[in-house]
Every structure is written in structure tokens, then in C-alpha cells.
Amino acid sequence: AGRPTPRQVAAALEQLGVAIVDIELEPDQAVGFTQMVATTITGESLPVRVYGRDAAETRIGAKLWRTIAYKDSGPTLTLTRLQQVEHEALCMLRARDAGVAVPDLVTVGVAGPSAAVLVTRAPELTAINTTGELREAWSALVTLRNARVAHSAFDDAHLGVTPDGTVLVHDFSVASVSASQMRLDTDVAQLLVTSALTIDAATAVGVALDVAGPAVVGAAVPLLVKPALTAPQRRALREHKELLDDLTHEEVA
């Protein structure tokens, strides 16, 4: 319910000064917003995130549920679509200014009767698959942590490697600035799981300790539980049932 159509989004982008020749729905969608890809007059593909009238209600409902189920209530609450895209853009720009590689911001705002949009630009990304790339991901996490920005989704779906080998962090839809210690530590737990799924638990903990330090890694041990992880990570753990125990054992050891 409440999802804007491609035609409505194209009109909104035109009002915001982004000239396109085509826009299509992404095949994979998420709850609370619509993902599209726009093609510019130069043939460039731009990811477009669209929040319709149902988005604010969805996020409020999710936050209330998390408040009841967990100690941490989740991402910063935004009451309007404009607040959501502005907050997402703020988190991304704060990360960029701290020194983390993030997508370029093309435009953000509300246009038309029902669409709040966030348009970004990034090169084609590949998955992290080497220890060196994981070390760079950990460096990005430490930088975000020092800036008190919690990304809250440090998994393969939100990390990628650019053609020049830079690790890029993207999708700040559930990020927070001035984040709580629990949210910052949750990022550590998530990246530990991502690292272990990429290589192995022992090497993952070794890289984390080397880059982030024992105090940062140790604080994440209580958060190596499924509710603190992202949905893709929880699905991956179905085939790696001992991974959380292995990580905990390596950290304690």
C-alpha cells in the first residue's frame, strides 16, 4: 500500500532536477520503501530509494515492536517521509566527512503528491572476499565508531568493493548519528559475523583485534546473538550453525 508508481517517481525526479529517460522497479524490494533504478540521459544508472505514504507508519510500527522485544529500539525514529530521507542523507554525509567511502549524493527531497526520494551514485561493486578488503572494512567501522555513527547493517548487502579496490559502505536507511554504545557495539558484532562468513572465525577475530583492538571487539561478545544481526546474516547462519559459538570461543580465548 502507498507505493508510488514509476511514473510518479519520474515526475518527482524531474521536479528535483534529475533528468532521466527511464525508471524501473528493482526486482528485490524491502519493507517500508521502494527501490528503483533510473537511467539518465547519459546512460548512467542511478539507484533511487522512494518512501511512499506507508513508509512512516511502517517505521513507527517497527520501532514500537523493537522497543517491546529488545532493549534497543532500533534506528532513529522519523515521523515523516522527508525526515527519513533527510536523516539517511545526513548519516551518509557524516560518514563521508569522517573519511568513510560512501556513495555520492545526487539529490534528496520531496516532490509530487506522495514521493520522498533519495538518489545516490556509486560505481559497480563486487563482494568482499579477501583479508585485505576485510581489514579495510574494519577500518571503516572504526572510523564510523569514532564519529559515533552506527550503520546498523554491516553485512554483505551493505558493503562492496569498488573497481579501484576501495571498500564502500552504502545504504544508511537504518543508521544513526550520536549513536548509543549498544548500537555501535552491534556494528562490531555484525562485521565479525560478516568477516567469519567470508573467511573463518579465527582469522576474522584476528583481523578485528588487529584493526579495532581488544576492547572494541570484546564489547561485542554479548551481541553475538541472532536478534542483533541482519536478516541476510540470520539466513546465512542456517548453514553455519556453529559460527556464533566459534566466534565467541575465539574472542574469549
N, C-alpha and C positions, 0 to 999 in steps of 0.2 A: 504494500500500500504506500502511496505517496512518492513513488519513484518517478522523477522527471524523465521524459522521453528524450531520445537523441535529438529530435528537432528542437525541443525546449532548451536543451543544453547548448546546442549550436547557436541559438539566438542569444543565450546568456553570454557565451564566449564572445560573440560579435559585439555586444554591449560593453564588454570589458576590454575590448581592443585586441583580441586574439583572432587573427584571420585564419580560417580553416576551410578546407574543401570537403572534408568528410569526417564523420564521427561514428564510432561503433561501440556497442557494449562489449566488455571483456567477457570471455567465456566463463571465468571463475568470479563469483560475486561473494560479498561479505555481508553480514548483518549490519544494518544501520547506515550504510552508504552504498552508492552505486559507482562501480568502476567502469570508465570508458577510455577509449584511446582516440585522440583527434589527430587528423593528418593536416598539416599546414600546407600553404601554397607552394612551399619549397620541398614538400615530400617528407618532412620530418614528422615522426610520431611522438605525440606528447601524451603522457598519462594524465587523465582527468578524474579527480575524485569529486563526486557530487552528493550533496546532502539534501534530500527532499524533506517534506514536512513531517515525515515519520521519524526522522533521524534523532531529533531532540528527545522525543518520547522514549525511543529505544535506549538511548544512553542513560536517561534518568532511571528507567526500569532496571537496566543492568547494574547501575551503581547501587540502587536500593537492595538488589539481590546480593551483591558482593558485601554490602555493609552488614547484612544479616548473616551471611555464610562465613565471612572471613574477617579478621581484624583490620585488614586494609581494604578500603572501599573502592580501590581502583583508580582510574585516570581522573584528572581534574574535571569536575562537573561543569558543563556548559549548557546553558538553558536555551540558546538559540542556535540556528544553523550558522549565522555569521560569527558568533562567538567560537564555534567549533573550528571553522576553517582558519580564523584569526589565531586561535590558540595553537593549532597544528603548525601554522606558518611560523609563529613565534618560537616554538620549540626547535624547529628545524634551523631557523636563523641563529638562535642562541648556540646550537651545536656547531654550526658553521663558524661563528665568530670565535668559539673556543678552540677551533683548529681541527674539527672532525670533517671528513669528506662527506657531503650530503648532496642531494640533487639541487639543481638551480631552481629558484622560484620564478615561474613565468608570470602568474597572476593569481590573485586571491580576492574573493568578494562575493557579493550577492547581486544577481541580475535576473530580470524577469520575475514572474509571479511566484516561483517555487524552487529556485535553484541557488544554493550556495556552492561555489566551486573552488577547487584548489588545483592549479595546473603546475606541473613541475617538468623539468628536463634533466635527463641523465643518459649517459652512454649505455650501450648494451652491456649487461652484467653477466658474469659467469659465477658459478658457485665456488665458495672457499673450499680448497682441497689440499692445501699444504700447511706445514707447520709455520712457515714464514708468514703466510696470509693470516693464520690464526693469531700469531704474535701481533700483527698489525690491528686485528680486531680487538684484541685485549688492550692495546694502546689507545684505541678509540674509546673503549669503555672507561678506562682510567681518566681520559680527558673529559668525557661527559660527567663522570662522577665528581671530578674536581670542580666542575661548573655547576654541580647539583642539578643536572638534567638526567632524569630517568627515562630511558626509552621504553622499557616495559615489554619489549618483544624481540629480544636478542636471539633470533633463530635464523635458519637458512632463508626464510621468506623475506627477511628484512636486512640481510647482509649480502653484498655481492662484490665482485672484483671487476674493476674497470679494465679496458684494454691495456692501459699503461701499468697495471698491477696494483693500483690503489684500492684498498678496501673501503667501500662506500656504505654508509648506514642510511636507510631510507624508510619511509612510512612512519611518521611521528604522530599517528592518529590517536595513540594511547599514551603518549609521552607526557611528562610533567616537568615544569621548572620549579625551583625551590623544593625539590622532591624530598620526601621523608627518607629516613635511613633505611626503613624496610624496603621501600621501592628501589633504592639504589642497590641494596644487597640482593634483591630479586634479580636485577640485571646480571649480577655476578653468577648467580645460580643458573640462570638461563644460558649464559655464554659457556659455562662449564659443561652443560649438557650438550650444547651445540658442538663444542670442541671434542668431547668424548665420542659423539656420533660421527665426527669427521675422521678422527684418528683412533685413540683408545683412551681409557680412563687415566692410566698412569702418565702418559705423555701430556694429556690435557691438563692435569693438575700441575705437572712440572712447568708447562708454559705459563699457566695462570700465576703460579707462585713467583716465577722469574720476572714477569712483567708487572703484576699487580701487587705482589707482596703477601706474606702470610696473614697479616691482619685482615686485609680485604677478603682474601679467599676464605679464611676461617669463619668470618661473619656470615658467609653464605651457606654453611653446613646445615643449619636448621631449615633452610628454604629449599633444600634438595628434595622436594615433595611435589607430586603431580599438580596440586592446585596452584602452585607458584609458577608453573611452566605454561608455555603457549600451547594452543591446540595442535599445531603440527608436531611439536615435541612430544606431547602426550600420545599422539598416534604412532610416532616412531618408536616409543618405548614399548609398544606392544610386541615388537620383535627384538627388543633388547631389555628384557625384564629385570636383569640384574644390574643394569647400568647405574642406577641411583645408589645402590648399595656399594658398587665398586668405587664410585666417586667418593662416597662418604668414607670408605675404608682408606682410600689413598690420601685423603685430606687429614684424617685423624692420625694416620701413620706418619 
